[in-house]
Amino acid sequence: MGFLYSIIVGGIAGYLASRFMGSHNSALINIILGIVGGFVGGFVAKRLGNDPDNDGLVMNLLIAFIGAVILIFVGRLFT
């Protein structure tokens, strides 16, 4: 994924994940959660046998969303 593509997909995924989890973060935190969530979700997807690099926009968005949800959940465990 390109850098700009990662920011756009990460921002959307972070926003959706924060609304899904009932979190009220700023836009910057949502983008960061989405981008890092994309990396976490991509790592998990590769371990499960899926190659997110060859998937389309919807799959990348879903993977980033799941990763961001995982990060929000883990963050709530520590707060």
N, C-alpha and C positions, 0 to 999 in steps of 0.2 A: 504494500500500500504506500501511496505517496503521502508526504507530510500534510498537505492541505486536505487530502481525502481523509486522513486519519483524524484531523481536527473536526471536520464536518461530521463524519460518522460518529466520532467520539462525543461531540457535543449533543447530537440527537440522542444517542444511546444513553448518555449520562443524564440528560433531562428526563427521558422516559423512565429510567431506573429510579431516579429520585422521586418522581411522582408515584411510581408503582410501590415504592417502599415507604411513602409518606414522609420523605425527608425534604426539608426546605433549604437547600444549599444555593449558593450564588451561581451565576452562569459560569464563572471561571472554574469553580469546584466541579460543576457538572461536566465541563469539557475534560478536566483532568481525570475525573472518575471514569468517563467514557473511554478516554485514550488508554489509561492504565488497564481498565476493564477489558478493552480490546486485546491487549497483550496477554492478560490473564486468561481470558476466554480462548484466545488463539492457542495458548500453551495447552489448556485442557483439551481443546478440540483435536490438536495434534496427537496428544496422548491417547485419545479415544479412536484414532485412526482417520480422522477427517482432515483435509488439507484446506484451511480457510483462505489460503492465498489464491486458489483457483476458483473460489466460490464467488457469487455475485454480491451485489449491494445488500440485498435483503439478508442473506446469510451472514455477511460481515456485521451488519447492524444487529442481528440477533445474537451473535457471539459476543459483541461488545456490550450489549444490554445485559446478558447473563453474567459476564465478567464484572460489570459495574454493580449489579445486584449483589454479587458475592462480596465485593469490596465494601459496600454499604453495610451488609450484614456483619462482616468481620469488624468493621469500624464500630458498630453498635455494641459488639461484645466487649470492647475495651473502654467504652464510655458509660 
